[in-house]
């Protein structure tokens, strides 16, 4: 996309989830290199704000992708998923799938400082029809979005509540780890696992029943729109602003009445590796 618009793309990545220091260094280096715009998915929504403000003061357009900063207006614009809605969709789905059965819910979130994680968590609670601290939540912990940690914390949840029957995961790597722990205990067929992302591996997991449903977001669309916005700023000085919702779809092969969803054939068309 950048090459097609005659733009030079410079990339950087944190060493681990929550690695704010690497993002601070990357922003400083990019500003020194004279970039016109920075697209960032913040590792720490609050700690990165001073660096973003310095970049903007230097005339750099800064756009957050998917994850808002705190405050959200620390960046010029936000392109991303309505993460509250993404969580709400899988919460509604899990609630419908449970029917009248008493729910015992495990919630596996990302890092405490992740604004995306908090929004997905709150959305799930809203969709499932419960509040924070509800007694039906038998385990609530952090996986940091990691598959290995997802397996470890799910194992811990099972020790504390061996009869849990609903697992919310902040993303699909966490869901893969959680499923591995459930499978090791021989209870995977009795537990509803729901997640957010819609990557190709996640869609495949829905197909084979490891995940009951996932909320599919559109990161490629976010990146494409972000590059377009930076190129436009470089060419015309016009800055993108505000929040642009890039959409979310519920993906499942077991739809429930009254809740719009798409099957995995649709999901495969719009997934990413």
N, C-alpha and C positions, 0 to 999 in steps of 0.2 A: 504494500500500500504506500509506504513512504517513498520507495523508489519510483513508483508510478507518478508521484507528485513532485519528483525531482528534489526530494528532501533527504537529508542525511539523518540516519537513525543511530542514536547512541543508547546503549542499554546498560542496566545495572540491576543487581538483585541482592537481597539480603541473604545472609548465611543460614538463617532459620526464621521461623515464624516469630514475629515480635522483635526482630532485629532492627531497632531504630537507628543505632549508630551507623550502620552501613548506608542507610538511606540519607542520613545527614551528610555523610561524606560524598555520596553520589550527587546530591543536589549541589554541594559546594563545587565539585569538579565540573559539573555541567554548566553552572553559571560562569565559571572561569573560562570554559571552552567557548562561551558566547552563544549558547543555544537560545532560540526564540521561545521555545515552549517546553514544558516538562509534563509528562503524564505519569501519575503516581497512584499506586494502591498503598495507602499508608499502613505500615506495620504497627505503629502506635498512633492512634488518631489525635492524641493531645501533644505528645512529646515532639512530633515532627513539625508542629505549627510554627515555632520561631524560625526554622530553616526555610519554610515555605514563604513566610512573610519577607525574609531577606531576599529571596529570589524574586518575588513580585516587586519589591522596592527597586530591584535592579532592572526592571522592565521585562521580566520573563513571565509569560503566560503559564499558569499552573492549573492543571485540570486533574481532579481526582477521578479515578476509575473504580467504580463499584463501591468502594469504601469511603464514606465521608470523613473529613477531619472533624475535630471538635474544638471550636465551633465549625459548622459546615462552611460558613462564608470565609474561612481562612484561605480557601482556594478560589480561583476565579469562577470555576464551574465544577459540576459533578455530573458525570455520565455513568449511569449504572442501574442496577436492579433495585426495585423497591423491595429491599430485604425484609421489611416487616410483612409485606404481602407474600413474599416467598415462604416465610415461616408460617404465615396464616393458612396458606393453601395446604401445606402438608399437615398442619394441625387439624384443619377441618376434615381432611381425608382420614387421618388416623382415628378421629372421633367417630366418623361414620362407620369405619371398618370395625370398631369395637362394639358398636351397637349398645345393648344394655349391660354388657359385661363390666364389672368393676375394673377400672384402669389402674395399673401400677406402672408409672412412667419413669424412665431414666432419660436424663437430658445431658448430652455430651456437647459442650460448647467449645469454642476456640479459646483464645487468650482473654483474660479479664479486661484488658485494655482495648479489645477489638470492638469498634462501633458496629461493624457488620454482624458480629456474633451476637451482640446485645439486641439488635433489631430482629434478627431471625428468631432468637429465643423468645422475645416478647410477642412476636407474631404467632409463633407456635402456641403459646399460652392462650392468646386471644382466639385462635382458630379452634383449639381443643376445648375452649370454654372454661378454663380454670385460671386462677390467679397465682402469682408467685407465693410459694409457701404452702400451696394446697397439699393436703395429706396424700393425695394420689401420686405426688412426685416422690418417688422412693429413693432416687439418686440424682444428684445434680453436681456435675464436675467438669473439669477442663481437659480437653484432648489436644489443644493447640493445633487442631486441624490435621493431625498427624495419624497415619494408619497404625503405626506401632503403638503409640500412646492410646489410640482408640481401643486397641485390643486390651491393653493393660487396664485402663480405667473401666472398660466394660466388664472385665473379669472381677474387678473390685466391686462393681455394682451388683454383680450376680452373687457375690459372697454375702453382701448386705441384704439383698432382696432376691432370692433365687426364683421367686414366682413372678418377677416383673414381666409385663406383656406388651409394652410399647417402648420403643427406643427412638428418641429424636436425636439426630446427629447434625452438627452444624455444616458439614460438607461430606462428600462421598468418600474420600480417603478414611475419615473417621468411621463412616458406615462400614467400609470393608473390614477394618480392624474389629469393630463391634460384632460383625457377623462371624468373624473367625472365632471370637470368644464364645459366642452363642453356640456355634457349631461344635466347639470343643466340649461344651457341656451337654450337647445333644438336645437343645431346646429351641433351635433356630426356627422350627416349623410352628412354634407356638407364640412367637414374638413378632409384632409388626415393627419393621424398621423403616423410618422415613428420613429423607435427607434433602439437601439443596446443592445444586451445581448444574447437573445435566451434561457433564462431560461424557465422552463416548464410553469410557469404562463404567460410568455410573448408569448410563442407559442400558448397557449390557447386563449390569447387575439387576436392573429391573426386569429385564427379559427372562433371566434365569431364576428370579425369585429371591435374590439376596436382599434386595430393597423393594418394598411394596410400592413406593412412589417417591419421586423426586421433583423438586421445582427447578425447571431448566432456565438458566439465565443466558445472556448473550454477550460473552466477553469479546468475541471477535467484532461484534457491532460496536461495542464500547471503544475498542482500540481504533477501529476505522474512523469513527466519528471524531475521536480525539486527534488523530493525525490530520484530518481535514480541518479541524478547528485551529490547530497550530499553523498549518500552511496558510490558511486564510488570514490569520493574524500577521504572519510574516509578510504577506503580500499586500495587505490592505490596512493593517493596524486595528482591525475590528476584533474585539475580544468576545469569546463565548462567555456566557454567564448563566447562573441559576442551575437548576437540576433538570436533567433530561432522563426520563424513565425509558430504559432500553427494553423493557418488557420481561415477563416471566410466564412460563406455562407449566401446568402440572402434568407430569409424564407418568403414566401407569398403564398396565394392561388389564387392570381390574377396576374399571371405573365405578363410581358410586353415583346414585341418583341425585340430581340437583347440584352437582359440582362439575364444572367444565374441566375436561382434561383431554390430553392427546395420548395416543399410544406410542410404543417404542419405535414404530416405523417412522413416525413424525420426528421423534427424538433423535433418531440416527441422522436425519437430514440436517439437523442444526447443532449437532454435538461437536466437540473439539477434543483433541488429544492433549 
